[in-house]
Amino acid sequence: MAQDIQGVLFDLDGTLLDTHDLLLETFRYATRKVLGERIPDGRLMAKVGQPLVTQMWDFTDDEAVHDELVEVYREYNAAIHDDMVRLFPGTREALAALHEAGFPLGVVTSKRHEVALHGLGCFGLADLFEFVIGSDDWPTHKPDPGPVAHGCDLMGKQPPNCLYVGDSPFDLQAGNGAGCQTAAALWGMFPADELRAQQPDFVCGSILEVAHLLGAR
């Protein structure tokens, strides 16, 4: 069982919300429409966990094309979001158990604040969190530790007493860099070996394991 944890921070996509198919479908659509080409799925999803404006530079060096990719992506994603987003099994139960056990909860995501809140709102989860830190809420982004450290500050907790849970190497790099304890979410989008390589403090096969790790049942 984890020791001395006083607050829990979560990534969003791939950790709380199952958005794999949503993101992949949106990337496919945007790159086909703007670039006129089919890019391998692995390349499309390689930088998930970083802000969209960062990811799109992988597909072009032209600023105008980059901006069009972002615009087309966001428009199409908004249109299909509610039909394709899913909740991972056990998410509601795990968050409720942590909340009832007295752990303050926050979200630190590379998604924009409003979009992140909308995703949580689709499943009635927003009220369980004290705050959401999106890519437009802090000047640096994962894997930089800044937004995670800011989450600790908002909780009024020291980083070593906070757990950051995420499914991407960028999440774990940010959490480790901030001085938090970290938990790799193996149920998300990235292979287990890539997550273990970041040397997280804990490796969890489901979000319910995170609650059990902290003694919340």
Protein Blocks (a to p, Z undefined) as FASTA:
>chain_A
ZZhiabdcddfehplpccklmmmmmmmmmmmmmnopacdfklmmmmgoiafklmmmmmoc
bfklmmmmmmmmmmmmmmmmmmmgccdehklmmmmmmmmnopacddddfbdfklmmmmmm
mnopmmmpgbdcdfklbfbdcfbfklmmmmmmmnopafklpccddfbfklmmmmmmnopa
cdddfklmbdfklmmmnopabdcfbfklmmmmnopZZ
